[in-house]
C-alpha cells in the first residue's frame, strides 16, 4: 500500500486496531458476519503480547478448580474454532500430573474431576468431542516422567490438551481467513490518533512500509492492543505482570507434558480447591521443551532478563524435575511478555482470569484479553456488544476449503535450496512480509527450531534483498533485528558464529 488514504473508499463498518490473536479473531468474525472490516497493526501480526505463551490451548479442565463453568465452555468453543481455521498447526499432547494422599489431590478426587469434565463436554457438544482422561494408581515411576514426581505420589492423572506448533503462524492463518472473507488487514500500519467524525470514527494512520499517512474512516472501532489497552482509552489501569517461558533444546520427558510443583505457594483467591504449590509445566514443542510460566510485577514496561534471574529459574527447574537436560547451554530462547495482573492480590504475582470488553464511547470498544485460548469467544462477545449479528460458530469440517500451504521459508537459509525470485516475491506479498524476522520467526518457526550460523542468516537476508531491493546497510539491519528478537546472551554460550 503506497497511500493508506486511497485504500479506504468510503467508511468501513468496523476498524480493528491491533493485529494480535484478539484483533485477528475480531476481524475474522466480523467479516464472516458480513461487515466491511479494516485491521491495522503497528508491527507485524502476532509479534507483541500474543507471541508469549506456553503454546497450550487449554480445553477448560483447569477451570474446574474455580467452578468457572462459563470459562470452561468458552475454552472448548474457542479451541474448536482454532482447529477449524488452523487445525494442521495444532496437535494433541498427553499431560501428566501426580496424585497424592486421599484428599483433593488423591486419585479418587482426580477421577471425579475428569469425570465431571467429561460430563460437561457431553452436555455442551458445541465444544467438540469428549476428551480422553484417566487416572492410574500405583507407582508413578512406571509412567512417562514419573521419576520426577514426589515421593508422596501414589498415582498419575493423564489427559490431553491441544498444543500449538506455531502460535504466531496460527494468528496469521486467522488473518488469512479474514482476508478471504473480505477484510483488509495491514501490518506495519500504526494509528496515530482516533477522533469522532460524522460517519463514526476517523483514524489518522502512518504506513511504516513507505511512511505514507492518511485517514481510515469507520462506523465503529474496536481496539485490541494488548494488556495495557486502558492506557489508550483513559480508563482504570491494571498492574502488569511479566510472564516468562523458557525453551530448551531436547525433550528429557519425551513427547508428553508434565506438571510439577514449583517452590512457590499458589495464591489463587478464586480456587475452590487449594492445590498448595504453583505448578510448572514442561511441554514438548518439536525437538524442544517449553517450561513455564513465571510471573513477576513490573512497574515499567521492561521485559529485560538478567543472568541472575536465569540462574534462579534453572535452579528451580533442576530442583523440581531432577533432570540434567535443562542447562544454561541448552537454553535456546526465552519468551517474555506482559499480561494484566489480578489487582486484588497486591504484590502477589497472579494474572487476571477474565477478559473484559470496555465501552469507550458511541461505537467504540476496547478489549483486554487474558488468554490466547479464548480469543475466538471474546471476539464474538465484543462484536455482540458492538451490535453485530454474528455468523454461526466455526467448527472443523472436511468440506471447508483450505487455503494454499505456506511458503517454505527455511529455503532462505540453505545454500542449495531453490529460491526462485518470482515465487519468493509472490510469497512476500501474500504473507505480508516486511522484515526478515517476519518470515523466520513468525510465518515459520525455522529459526527457533534449529541453530544456524550468522553466515546462513546473512544468506537469508541477501535472498530477501534481491527481491525487496535492500542495500547492504539494510541487510545488516535485518540480520541484527532477527538477533535482537532472540535472547541475546545465548550467543556467547554457543560460540560467536551461532545464533
Secondary structure as the mmCIF struct_conf table of DSSP 4:
data_model
#
loop_
_struct_conf.conf_type_id
_struct_conf.id
_struct_conf.beg_label_comp_id
_struct_conf.beg_label_asym_id
_struct_conf.beg_label_seq_id
_struct_conf.end_label_comp_id
_struct_conf.end_label_asym_id
_struct_conf.end_label_seq_id
HELX_RH_3T_P HELX_RH_3T_P1 UNK A 4 UNK A 7
BEND BEND1 UNK A 10 UNK A 10
STRN STRN1 UNK A 12 UNK A 17
BEND BEND2 UNK A 20 UNK A 20
HELX_RH_AL_P HELX_RH_AL_P1 UNK A 21 UNK A 32
TURN_TY1_P TURN_TY1_P1 UNK A 33 UNK A 34
STRN STRN2 UNK A 37 UNK A 41
BEND BEND3 UNK A 42 UNK A 44
TURN_TY1_P TURN_TY1_P2 UNK A 45 UNK A 46
BEND BEND4 UNK A 48 UNK A 48
HELX_RH_3T_P HELX_RH_3T_P2 UNK A 49 UNK A 51
BEND BEND5 UNK A 53 UNK A 53
BEND BEND6 UNK A 55 UNK A 55
STRN STRN3 UNK A 56 UNK A 57
BEND BEND7 UNK A 60 UNK A 60
HELX_RH_3T_P HELX_RH_3T_P3 UNK A 61 UNK A 66
TURN_TY1_P TURN_TY1_P3 UNK A 67 UNK A 67
HELX_RH_AL_P HELX_RH_AL_P2 UNK A 69 UNK A 86
HELX_RH_3T_P HELX_RH_3T_P4 UNK A 87 UNK A 89
STRN STRN4 UNK A 90 UNK A 100
BEND BEND8 UNK A 101 UNK A 103
TURN_TY1_P TURN_TY1_P4 UNK A 104 UNK A 105
BEND BEND9 UNK A 106 UNK A 106
HELX_RH_AL_P HELX_RH_AL_P3 UNK A 107 UNK A 123
HELX_RH_3T_P HELX_RH_3T_P5 UNK A 125 UNK A 127
BEND BEND10 UNK A 129 UNK A 129
HELX_LH_PP_P HELX_LH_PP_P1 UNK A 130 UNK A 132
STRN STRN5 UNK A 133 UNK A 137
BEND BEND11 UNK A 138 UNK A 138
HELX_RH_3T_P HELX_RH_3T_P6 UNK A 140 UNK A 142
BEND BEND12 UNK A 143 UNK A 143
TURN_TY1_P TURN_TY1_P5 UNK A 144 UNK A 145
HELX_RH_3T_P HELX_RH_3T_P7 UNK A 146 UNK A 148
BEND BEND13 UNK A 149 UNK A 149
TURN_TY1_P TURN_TY1_P6 UNK A 151 UNK A 152
STRN STRN6 UNK A 153 UNK A 164
BEND BEND14 UNK A 165 UNK A 165
HELX_RH_AL_P HELX_RH_AL_P4 UNK A 167 UNK A 180
TURN_TY1_P TURN_TY1_P7 UNK A 181 UNK A 182
STRN STRN7 UNK A 184 UNK A 187
BEND BEND15 UNK A 188 UNK A 188
STRN STRN8 UNK A 189 UNK A 196
BEND BEND16 UNK A 198 UNK A 200
STRN STRN9 UNK A 201 UNK A 207
TURN_TY1_P TURN_TY1_P8 UNK A 208 UNK A 211
STRN STRN10 UNK A 212 UNK A 223
TURN_TY1_P TURN_TY1_P9 UNK A 227 UNK A 228
HELX_RH_AL_P HELX_RH_AL_P5 UNK A 229 UNK A 233
TURN_TY1_P TURN_TY1_P10 UNK A 234 UNK A 234
HELX_LH_PP_P HELX_LH_PP_P2 UNK A 236 UNK A 239
STRN STRN11 UNK A 240 UNK A 249
BEND BEND17 UNK A 250 UNK A 250
TURN_TY1_P TURN_TY1_P11 UNK A 252 UNK A 255
BEND BEND18 UNK A 256 UNK A 256
STRN STRN12 UNK A 257 UNK A 265
HELX_LH_PP_P HELX_LH_PP_P3 UNK A 266 UNK A 266
TURN_TY1_P TURN_TY1_P12 UNK A 269 UNK A 270
BEND BEND19 UNK A 272 UNK A 273
BEND BEND20 UNK A 276 UNK A 276
STRN STRN13 UNK A 277 UNK A 285
TURN_TY1_P TURN_TY1_P13 UNK A 286 UNK A 287
STRN STRN14 UNK A 288 UNK A 298
BEND BEND21 UNK A 299 UNK A 301
HELX_RH_AL_P HELX_RH_AL_P6 UNK A 307 UNK A 321
BEND BEND22 UNK A 324 UNK A 325
TURN_TY1_P TURN_TY1_P14 UNK A 328 UNK A 330
STRN STRN15 UNK A 331 UNK A 340
STRN STRN16 UNK A 341 UNK A 341
HELX_RH_3T_P HELX_RH_3T_P8 UNK A 343 UNK A 345
TURN_TY1_P TURN_TY1_P15 UNK A 346 UNK A 347
BEND BEND23 UNK A 348 UNK A 348
STRN STRN17 UNK A 351 UNK A 351
STRN STRN18 UNK A 356 UNK A 361
TURN_TY1_P TURN_TY1_P16 UNK A 362 UNK A 363
STRN STRN19 UNK A 364 UNK A 368
BEND BEND24 UNK A 372 UNK A 372
TURN_TY1_P TURN_TY1_P17 UNK A 373 UNK A 374
HELX_RH_AL_P HELX_RH_AL_P7 UNK A 375 UNK A 385
TURN_TY1_P TURN_TY1_P18 UNK A 386 UNK A 387
HELX_LH_PP_P HELX_LH_PP_P4 UNK A 390 UNK A 394
TURN_TY1_P TURN_TY1_P19 UNK A 398 UNK A 399
BEND BEND25 UNK A 400 UNK A 400
HELX_LH_PP_P HELX_LH_PP_P5 UNK A 401 UNK A 407
HELX_RH_3T_P HELX_RH_3T_P9 UNK A 409 UNK A 413
TURN_TY1_P TURN_TY1_P20 UNK A 415 UNK A 416
BEND BEND26 UNK A 417 UNK A 417
HELX_RH_AL_P HELX_RH_AL_P8 UNK A 421 UNK A 430
TURN_TY1_P TURN_TY1_P21 UNK A 431 UNK A 432
BEND BEND27 UNK A 435 UNK A 435
HELX_RH_AL_P HELX_RH_AL_P9 UNK A 436 UNK A 437
HELX_RH_PI_P HELX_RH_PI_P1 UNK A 438 UNK A 443
HELX_RH_AL_P HELX_RH_AL_P10 UNK A 446 UNK A 449
BEND BEND28 UNK A 450 UNK A 450
STRN STRN20 UNK A 453 UNK A 453
HELX_RH_AL_P HELX_RH_AL_P11 UNK A 454 UNK A 468
TURN_TY1_P TURN_TY1_P22 UNK A 469 UNK A 469
HELX_RH_AL_P HELX_RH_AL_P12 UNK A 472 UNK A 485
BEND BEND29 UNK A 486 UNK A 486
HELX_RH_3T_P HELX_RH_3T_P10 UNK A 488 UNK A 490
HELX_RH_AL_P HELX_RH_AL_P13 UNK A 491 UNK A 494
TURN_TY1_P TURN_TY1_P23 UNK A 496 UNK A 497
STRN STRN21 UNK A 498 UNK A 498
#
